[in-house]
Amino acid sequence: MIIDFHTHIFPDKIAKPTIDTLAVNSDAKAYTDGTRDSLVASMREAHVDLSVILPVVTRPGQFQSVNRFAEEITAREFSGGEPNLISFGGIHPETGNYKQEIDDIAAMGLKGIKLHPDYQKLFIDDIKYLRIIDRAAEKGLIISVHGGRDVGLPGEIHCTPRRVQNLLKQLDPDKLVIAHMGGYDCWDEVEEYLVGRKLYFDTGYSLGIMPDDQFLRIAREHGTDKILFATDSPWSGQKENIECIRRLKLKPEEEEAVFSGNAVRLLKG
């Protein structure tokens, strides 16, 4: 079984212009067109059983529309067939009613929330994020956070490993996931501040970019029971990322944990 813990899709009517704009801004190749059907086709080709959609709320007023789409995707797709899609919810730190919005996401049956400090222009250890994370943890939700540099947003990094360390000094969430192996292009700092701590890393947009020896060192010193296979599709290919993991020649039990075991435990927990 293979679970991709970090993917993105958009409603059909905005998928193409959204992907085109993001591709130009980040100078990155898109492996799908950003639609549900294109992701499902990728999953079939790569033999991915389940993909987790991570929506980003870039302004507070998007809360209703973003989470309605997330709820529709999850209700439509998670029916026991193959392949499956589920979506997390999204929330903006500037919301005036974070408790109610977190409660609404949980009531929709969504398994987690996505936070993107660079797009939302706030540091991850700001009190506005801390209280959202604390409430989400109370509701049993997974909290997925973009970590490190965003290639499409040059400038200050709003979620550095050191700021995540500061967050962990104040909160103790059971299901915190920092994407991009703890912080894209900040992997030396990940080793210094985050390895071994109580949190998960996903592999999105990291495999084949960070050095293999550093990936293996971080994964094993942090614990392969806290590493989640992820691609950041459409910005990285599912088939290509699976090949990267297999090239690393992890032990069978490590590979099984990374590809699906850890994700199943998180999603069912």
DAVENLIN-V395699 format. One record per residue. N is the residue number from 1. RES is the residue in one letter. PHI is phi in degrees with one decimal (* if undefined). PSI is psi in degrees with one decimal (NA if undefined). D_LAST is the distance of its C-alpha to the last C-alpha in Angstrom with 2 decimals. Layout:
BEGIN
n->(N N)
res->(RES RES)
phi->(PHI PHI)
psi->(PSI PSI)
d_last->(D_LAST D_LAST)
END
This chain:
BEGIN
n->(1 2 3 4 5 6 7 8 9 10 11 12 13 14 15 16 17 18 19 20 21 22 23 24 25 26 27 28 29 30 31 32 33 34 35 36 37 38 39 40 41 42 43 44 45 46 47 48 49 50 51 52 53 54 55 56 57 58 59 60 61 62 63 64 65 66 67 68 69 70 71 72 73 74 75 76 77 78 79 80 81 82 83 84 85 86 87 88 89 90 91 92 93 94 95 96 97 98 99 100 101 102 103 104 105 106 107 108 109 110 111 112 113 114 115 116 117 118 119 120 121 122 123 124 125 126 127 128 129 130 131 132 133 134 135 136 137 138 139 140 141 142 143 144 145 146 147 148 149 150 151 152 153 154 155 156 157 158 159 160 161 162 163 164 165 166 167 168 169 170 171 172 173 174 175 176 177 178 179 180 181 182 183 184 185 186 187 188 189 190 191 192 193 194 195 196 197 198 199 200 201 202 203 204 205 206 207 208 209 210 211 212 213 214 215 216 217 218 219 220 221 222 223 224 225 226 227 228 229 230 231 232 233 234 235 236 237 238 239 240 241 242 243 244 245 246 247 248 249 250 251 252 253 254 255 256 257 258 259 260 261 262 263 264 265 266 267 268 269)
res->(M I I D F H T H I F P D K I A K P T I D T L A V N S D A K A Y T D G T R D S L V A S M R E A H V D L S V I L P V V T R P G Q F Q S V N R F A E E I T A R E F S G G E P N L I S F G G I H P E T G N Y K Q E I D D I A A M G L K G I K L H P D Y Q K L F I D D I K Y L R I I D R A A E K G L I I S V H G G R D V G L P G E I H C T P R R V Q N L L K Q L D P D K L V I A H M G G Y D C W D E V E E Y L V G R K L Y F D T G Y S L G I M P D D Q F L R I A R E H G T D K I L F A T D S P W S G Q K E N I E C I R R L K L K P E E E E A V F S G N A V R L L K G)
phi->(* -129.4 -119.0 -97.0 -87.4 -155.3 -138.5 -135.8 -137.5 -137.7 -53.6 -52.2 -70.0 -115.6 -60.6 -63.0 -62.9 -64.9 -64.2 -60.1 -65.8 -64.7 -63.5 -66.8 -63.2 -100.6 52.6 -122.2 -84.3 -94.3 -90.0 -133.6 -92.9 85.4 -95.8 -58.7 -64.3 -68.3 -65.2 -61.0 -62.6 -62.0 -62.0 -63.1 -64.1 -91.9 62.4 -90.5 -86.6 -147.4 -119.3 -100.3 -88.3 -118.6 -83.4 -114.6 -89.1 -92.0 -151.4 -54.7 -68.0 -83.3 -53.5 -65.0 -68.0 -63.1 -79.8 -64.4 -63.1 -61.8 -65.2 -64.4 -60.9 -65.5 -65.3 -73.3 -95.0 -87.1 -120.7 94.8 -83.6 -131.7 -81.2 -116.8 -126.8 -132.9 -123.5 -80.4 -96.6 -127.1 -150.2 -105.3 -66.5 -88.6 -60.1 -88.7 -143.6 -62.7 -63.6 -64.7 -67.0 -62.3 -61.7 -64.0 -61.0 -63.5 -66.8 -71.2 86.8 -76.0 -86.9 -167.8 -128.9 -116.5 -121.3 -131.7 -57.6 -71.0 -66.4 -92.1 57.1 -151.7 -73.8 -64.8 -94.5 -68.8 -58.1 -65.5 -76.2 -58.1 -73.5 -65.1 -63.3 -62.6 -65.2 -61.7 -63.8 -59.3 -86.7 78.4 -85.4 -77.1 -117.3 -102.1 -127.1 -62.4 -118.7 83.9 -73.5 -102.0 -65.3 -94.3 -132.1 -64.4 126.9 -65.2 -88.3 -93.7 -135.0 -89.5 -55.3 -66.7 -70.2 -64.4 -57.7 -63.7 -57.6 -69.9 -73.0 -107.8 -131.1 -134.6 -69.9 -79.3 -130.5 -97.3 -119.1 -103.2 -71.6 63.5 55.6 90.6 155.8 -56.0 64.6 -126.4 -71.6 -64.5 -69.2 -58.2 -64.7 -75.9 -109.9 -120.1 -58.7 91.4 -79.5 -83.6 -166.3 -106.1 -114.6 -104.6 -91.7 -53.2 50.7 -128.8 -63.1 82.1 -108.1 -76.1 -60.0 -56.4 -65.9 -71.2 -57.2 -64.5 -63.2 -63.0 -59.5 -81.8 -74.0 -75.2 115.3 -67.1 -78.4 -126.6 -117.3 -116.0 -63.9 -157.7 -119.1 68.1 -51.2 -90.9 -87.4 -154.2 -81.7 -65.6 -60.3 -66.2 -69.8 -61.9 -62.7 -62.1 -61.8 -68.7 -66.5 -71.5 57.2 -63.6 -63.0 -53.0 -70.6 -69.3 -62.7 -63.1 -63.7 -68.9 -69.3 -155.4 -58.6 -67.0 -66.4 -60.2 -61.3 -66.5 -68.7 -80.3 -68.5)
psi->(140.1 128.2 126.8 110.9 5.9 96.3 167.6 134.6 167.5 158.5 144.0 -39.5 -19.8 -2.5 -52.4 -51.5 -33.6 -48.8 -42.1 -43.9 -46.2 -37.4 -41.0 -45.7 -34.9 -5.4 45.2 152.0 133.7 129.5 -15.2 174.0 10.0 2.5 163.1 -46.1 -37.3 -39.4 -43.6 -39.9 -40.9 -42.5 -42.3 -43.4 -38.0 -5.3 44.0 130.4 -33.8 134.7 138.9 121.5 132.5 99.3 148.4 122.6 111.1 -11.0 149.2 -33.6 -10.8 -5.4 -49.9 -48.4 -41.6 -43.9 -25.0 -43.2 -41.5 -42.9 -41.9 -43.3 -47.1 -44.1 -37.5 -40.8 -32.6 77.6 8.2 -9.4 -174.3 139.3 165.7 151.9 140.7 156.0 141.7 172.0 170.7 151.2 147.6 139.4 -17.9 6.9 146.9 -2.4 58.3 -36.0 -46.6 -40.1 -40.4 -43.8 -38.9 -42.5 -44.6 -40.0 -26.4 -12.4 10.3 146.6 -14.7 -176.5 156.3 131.7 138.2 90.3 -31.3 -48.1 -31.3 -2.3 49.1 143.6 142.9 -23.4 12.5 148.7 -30.9 -35.5 -40.9 -41.7 -32.1 -46.1 -41.8 -45.0 -42.7 -40.5 -39.4 -34.8 2.5 17.8 148.7 140.5 109.1 128.0 131.1 129.8 140.6 -160.4 141.6 122.9 -19.1 -1.7 79.5 148.4 -157.0 138.1 124.6 -9.8 82.5 159.1 -37.3 -37.0 -34.5 -40.9 -41.5 -40.5 -44.8 -19.0 -20.0 -25.7 160.2 60.3 143.2 -23.3 55.5 126.1 122.5 118.0 165.2 44.6 41.3 -10.2 103.0 128.9 17.5 31.0 -26.8 -40.9 -33.3 -44.4 -34.5 -40.6 -23.3 -26.0 130.7 -9.3 169.3 82.1 166.3 152.7 140.7 158.8 6.5 131.8 39.1 -37.3 130.3 -5.6 -54.0 152.7 139.4 -41.5 -34.8 -39.7 -48.9 -39.9 -47.8 -46.6 -42.5 -35.7 -33.8 -35.5 117.6 -8.9 -0.2 25.9 130.7 125.8 131.9 153.9 -27.0 27.8 135.4 9.1 0.4 145.3 136.4 -47.9 -42.7 -38.5 -36.7 -42.3 -36.7 -45.1 -44.2 -30.1 -27.4 -16.8 50.9 159.4 150.3 -40.9 -31.2 -44.5 -42.5 -40.8 -44.8 -44.0 -34.2 -34.3 -45.5 -39.6 -42.3 -43.9 -42.9 -46.7 -36.9 -25.1 NA)
d_last->(18.02 18.02 15.68 17.44 15.12 18.11 20.75 23.06 25.01 27.31 29.11 31.97 34.72 33.68 32.05 35.29 36.77 33.49 33.09 36.82 36.79 33.80 35.33 38.60 37.12 35.11 37.64 34.85 34.82 32.54 31.33 30.60 32.27 29.18 28.93 26.30 28.78 29.51 25.90 25.50 28.76 27.55 24.41 26.71 29.09 26.52 24.49 21.24 18.89 16.64 17.42 15.56 18.27 18.58 21.28 23.39 25.07 28.39 29.92 28.73 30.54 28.35 25.28 26.05 27.13 24.40 21.59 23.57 23.74 19.99 19.44 22.21 20.95 17.48 19.15 21.85 20.15 16.88 18.87 18.22 21.21 21.73 21.39 18.64 18.04 15.46 16.22 14.83 17.15 19.88 21.57 24.74 25.34 28.71 27.41 29.11 26.29 23.03 21.41 22.30 21.28 17.75 17.63 19.12 16.57 13.73 16.18 16.75 13.30 12.85 9.57 11.39 14.93 17.57 20.25 23.45 25.70 28.70 28.87 28.15 30.74 29.13 28.10 24.44 25.38 27.27 26.52 25.75 22.76 21.78 21.61 19.60 16.99 17.06 16.72 13.87 11.96 13.08 11.68 8.09 9.25 9.41 13.09 15.15 18.69 21.82 23.26 26.92 29.83 29.72 32.51 33.49 33.81 36.30 36.65 34.66 31.11 28.87 25.84 27.32 25.66 27.76 26.55 22.89 23.98 25.58 22.46 20.61 23.57 22.92 19.17 16.23 13.14 9.94 9.19 12.83 14.17 17.97 19.47 22.51 21.81 21.68 24.78 27.07 30.46 29.52 28.36 30.87 29.50 25.91 27.23 29.02 26.51 22.90 22.70 20.95 19.27 15.66 14.62 14.15 17.13 17.47 20.71 21.95 25.75 26.14 26.75 30.50 31.19 30.33 32.20 30.63 31.41 29.67 26.53 26.48 27.33 24.57 21.93 23.07 23.87 20.61 18.76 17.99 14.45 14.10 16.04 14.96 17.69 19.01 22.49 23.07 24.81 27.51 28.59 27.88 28.16 25.30 27.72 29.24 26.03 25.03 28.55 28.15 25.18 27.15 30.24 28.65 28.55 25.34 24.92 23.39 20.28 20.00 20.57 17.98 15.29 16.60 17.14 13.87 12.02 10.48 9.67 8.15 5.77 5.13 5.53 3.81 0.00)
END
